[in-house]
Amino acid sequence: MWDDEILLAKWTRAALFATAVLLLCASLVMVSRLKMFDLHEIKIIGAQHVTMNQAKLVIRQYITGNFFSVNLATVRAAFLKLPWARDASVRRRWPDGLEVVLEEHTPLARWNDNALLNRYGEVFTAASNADLPHLSGPPGSEHEVLQRWIDFSRILSPLKRTPFSVTLNDRRSWSLVMDNGVTIAMGSDHPAWKLQRWVALYPEMEAQLNAPLAAVDLRYQQGFAVRLTQSGSDDALQIEKKQGKSL
């Protein structure tokens, strides 16, 4: 083999090439460890509810390494643990920085009194002083209850009222409280249809009431019951029967 000049030349070129690659890799490693590539700037875009203290905590605990060695997936996962963060993207900014773009939750309603619901029907936990409607339901019903709140809001709009709260209980029965405090029970069957029929009859009914309305019960096959602030539900139901309303 050692007498084969062509083979020796190939082995020599291969050895030189491998040596050059190793030297290049070593040089790149050395260069990547230079102080100039230490992370000095972390820019956060889209933070409105995420505070500076929360961001600093993530930076101290989860961001390690320099421009080349920092794990972007780890940084993203750390920011997603913050209460208001719905999504995040992280990229390097040459030569010593990172850019974090946050998508925060937009709260649309309170959920079961201990969480918030965003516009996608996703539940998240965060502190908010915003004046939001209250939605309640069993686990997994978030999207359904949110859609019902939207439907009920549209149906009540001719009365210039909005649902302050919407509840779906464990028996699949619907109820709501309007922004003026009036409670409406709709039951489990065709709640939107029942509410729409009541809204259509409301102007005529209101003209015949001698006291402010307190509650409405739409869970009847024929007619509905109302309770006034100064009378009981039985009297209100009798009024409806005499009127002969049919729902």
C-alpha positions as CSV (number, residue, x, y, z in Angstrom):
1,M,0.0,0.0,0.0
2,W,2.8,2.4,0.9
3,D,4.3,1.9,-2.6
4,D,1.1,3.1,-4.2
5,E,1.7,6.8,-4.8
6,I,-1.9,7.5,-5.9
7,L,-3.4,5.9,-2.8
8,L,-0.9,7.7,-0.6
9,A,-1.9,11.0,-2.2
10,K,-5.6,10.3,-1.5
11,W,-4.9,9.5,2.1
12,T,-2.8,12.6,2.5
13,R,-5.5,14.8,1.0
14,A,-8.1,13.2,3.2
15,A,-6.0,13.7,6.3
16,L,-5.3,17.3,5.4
17,F,-9.0,17.9,4.8
18,A,-10.0,16.3,8.2
19,T,-7.4,18.4,9.9
20,A,-8.7,21.6,8.3
21,V,-12.3,20.7,9.3
22,L,-11.2,20.0,12.9
23,L,-9.3,23.3,13.0
24,L,-12.3,25.2,11.6
25,C,-14.6,23.6,14.1
26,A,-12.3,24.4,17.0
27,S,-12.0,28.0,15.7
28,L,-15.7,28.4,15.5
29,V,-16.1,27.1,19.0
30,M,-13.5,29.5,20.3
31,V,-15.1,32.4,18.4
32,S,-18.6,31.5,19.7
33,R,-17.3,31.8,23.2
34,L,-16.0,35.3,22.9
35,K,-17.4,37.8,25.3
36,M,-18.8,39.8,22.4
37,F,-21.5,37.1,21.9
38,D,-22.7,37.1,25.5
39,L,-26.4,38.1,25.6
40,H,-26.7,41.8,26.5
41,E,-30.1,42.7,25.1
42,I,-33.4,40.9,25.3
43,K,-36.2,42.8,23.6
44,I,-39.8,41.9,24.5
45,I,-42.6,42.9,22.1
46,G,-46.3,42.7,22.8
47,A,-46.2,42.8,26.6
48,Q,-49.1,44.7,28.1
49,H,-50.1,42.6,31.1
50,V,-46.7,40.7,31.5
51,T,-44.7,42.9,33.9
52,M,-41.0,43.7,33.8
53,N,-40.5,41.8,37.0
54,Q,-42.1,38.7,35.5
55,A,-39.9,39.0,32.4
56,K,-36.7,39.5,34.5
57,L,-37.6,36.4,36.5
58,V,-37.8,34.3,33.3
59,I,-34.5,35.8,32.1
60,R,-32.7,35.0,35.3
61,Q,-34.0,31.4,35.6
62,Y,-34.2,30.1,32.1
63,I,-31.9,32.0,29.7
64,T,-28.4,30.6,29.8
65,G,-25.6,30.6,27.3
66,N,-24.7,33.1,24.7
67,F,-26.0,34.2,21.2
68,F,-25.0,30.8,19.7
69,S,-25.7,28.4,22.6
70,V,-29.0,29.7,24.1
71,N,-31.9,27.2,23.7
72,L,-34.7,29.1,22.0
73,A,-37.3,26.4,22.7
74,T,-36.5,26.6,26.4
75,V,-36.9,30.4,26.4
76,R,-40.2,30.1,24.6
77,A,-41.5,27.5,27.0
78,A,-40.5,29.7,30.0
79,F,-42.4,32.7,28.7
80,L,-45.5,30.6,28.0
81,K,-45.6,29.9,31.8
82,L,-46.5,33.5,32.5
83,P,-50.2,34.1,33.4
84,W,-51.1,36.3,30.4
85,A,-49.0,34.7,27.7
86,R,-51.0,32.8,25.1
87,D,-48.1,32.3,22.6
88,A,-44.6,33.4,22.1
89,S,-41.9,33.3,19.5
90,V,-38.2,33.8,20.1
91,R,-35.4,34.6,17.7
92,R,-31.7,35.7,17.8
93,R,-30.7,39.3,17.1
94,W,-27.1,39.6,15.9
95,P,-24.7,39.7,17.7
96,D,-25.7,39.7,21.3
97,G,-29.5,39.8,21.7
98,L,-32.8,38.0,21.7
99,E,-36.2,39.1,20.5
100,V,-39.3,37.7,22.2
101,V,-42.7,38.4,20.6
102,L,-45.6,37.7,23.0
103,E,-49.3,37.1,22.1
104,E,-51.2,37.8,25.3
105,H,-54.7,36.6,26.2
106,T,-57.5,39.0,25.5
107,P,-60.0,38.4,28.4
108,L,-63.6,38.2,27.2
109,A,-65.3,36.9,30.3
110,R,-64.8,35.5,33.8
111,W,-65.1,31.7,34.0
112,N,-66.5,29.9,37.0
113,D,-65.4,32.8,39.2
114,N,-61.8,31.6,39.4
115,A,-60.4,32.0,35.9
116,L,-60.8,34.0,32.7
117,L,-61.9,33.1,29.2
118,N,-60.3,34.5,26.1
119,R,-61.9,35.2,22.7
120,Y,-61.0,31.7,21.5
121,G,-62.9,30.1,24.4
122,E,-59.6,29.2,26.1
123,V,-59.4,29.2,29.9
124,F,-56.5,30.9,31.6
125,T,-55.7,32.1,35.1
126,A,-54.7,35.7,35.7
127,A,-55.7,38.7,37.8
128,S,-57.9,41.3,36.1
129,N,-60.0,44.3,37.4
130,A,-61.8,44.6,34.1
131,D,-65.6,44.7,34.1
132,L,-66.3,41.4,32.4
133,P,-69.4,39.1,32.1
134,H,-69.5,36.0,34.2
135,L,-69.8,32.7,32.4
136,S,-70.2,29.3,34.2
137,G,-70.4,25.7,33.2
138,P,-69.0,22.2,33.6
139,P,-65.4,21.5,32.5
140,G,-65.2,21.3,28.8
141,S,-68.2,23.5,28.1
142,E,-66.2,26.7,27.7
143,H,-66.7,27.1,23.9
144,E,-70.4,26.2,24.1
145,V,-71.1,28.7,27.0
146,L,-69.1,31.4,25.2
147,Q,-71.1,30.9,22.0
148,R,-74.4,31.0,24.0
149,W,-73.3,34.3,25.6
150,I,-72.8,35.7,22.1
151,D,-76.2,34.4,20.9
152,F,-78.0,35.7,24.0
153,S,-76.3,39.1,23.6
154,R,-77.6,39.4,20.1
155,I,-81.1,38.3,21.0
156,L,-81.3,40.8,23.9
157,S,-80.0,43.7,21.8
158,P,-83.5,45.0,20.9
159,L,-84.2,45.6,24.6
160,K,-80.8,47.4,24.9
161,R,-79.8,44.8,27.4
162,T,-76.8,42.4,27.7
163,P,-76.3,39.2,29.7
164,F,-74.3,40.0,32.7
165,S,-73.9,36.3,33.4
166,V,-74.7,33.0,31.6
167,T,-74.8,29.7,33.4
168,L,-75.0,26.1,32.2
169,N,-75.5,23.8,35.2
170,D,-74.7,20.1,35.5
171,R,-78.3,19.2,34.3
172,R,-77.7,21.1,31.1
173,S,-80.1,23.8,32.1
174,W,-79.4,27.4,30.9
175,S,-80.0,30.6,32.8
176,L,-78.8,34.2,32.6
177,V,-78.8,37.4,34.5
178,M,-79.3,40.6,32.5
179,D,-77.3,43.8,33.2
180,N,-80.3,45.2,35.1
181,G,-80.3,42.3,37.5
182,V,-83.3,40.4,36.0
183,T,-82.8,36.6,36.1
184,I,-84.0,34.5,33.2
185,A,-84.3,30.7,33.4
186,M,-84.5,28.9,30.1
187,G,-84.1,25.2,30.8
188,S,-82.3,22.7,28.7
189,D,-84.4,22.7,25.5
190,H,-84.1,25.4,22.8
191,P,-82.9,28.2,25.2
192,A,-82.2,30.7,22.4
193,W,-85.6,30.2,20.8
194,K,-87.4,30.6,24.1
195,L,-85.4,33.8,24.8
196,Q,-86.1,35.2,21.4
197,R,-89.9,34.6,21.7
198,W,-89.9,36.3,25.2
199,V,-88.0,39.3,23.8
200,A,-90.6,39.7,21.1
201,L,-93.4,39.6,23.7
202,Y,-91.7,41.8,26.2
203,P,-92.9,45.3,25.1
204,E,-96.6,44.1,25.4
205,M,-95.9,42.4,28.7
206,E,-94.1,45.4,30.1
207,A,-97.0,47.7,29.5
208,Q,-99.2,45.6,31.7
209,L,-96.8,45.2,34.6
210,N,-97.4,47.4,37.7
211,A,-93.9,46.8,39.2
212,P,-90.4,46.3,38.0
213,L,-89.5,42.9,36.7
214,A,-87.3,40.7,38.9
215,A,-87.2,37.3,37.2
216,V,-88.5,35.3,34.2
217,D,-89.0,31.6,34.0
218,L,-89.3,30.3,30.4
219,R,-89.3,26.6,31.3
220,Y,-93.0,26.1,30.6
221,Q,-94.5,24.4,27.6
222,Q,-97.2,27.0,27.4
223,G,-96.5,30.6,28.5
224,F,-93.9,31.7,31.0
225,A,-93.8,33.0,34.6
226,V,-92.5,36.4,35.7
227,R,-91.7,37.6,39.2
228,L,-92.0,41.2,40.1
229,T,-90.0,43.0,42.7
230,Q,-93.2,43.4,44.8
231,S,-95.1,40.2,44.1
232,G,-94.5,36.4,44.2
233,S,-93.9,34.1,41.2
234,D,-97.4,32.5,41.5
235,D,-99.2,35.9,40.9
236,A,-96.9,36.6,38.0
237,L,-97.6,33.2,36.4
238,Q,-101.4,33.8,36.8
239,I,-101.0,37.1,35.0
240,E,-99.4,35.3,32.1
241,K,-102.1,32.6,32.0
242,K,-104.8,35.3,31.8
243,Q,-102.9,36.9,29.0
244,G,-102.9,33.6,27.1
245,K,-99.3,33.9,25.9
246,S,-97.9,30.8,24.3
247,L,-94.2,30.1,23.9
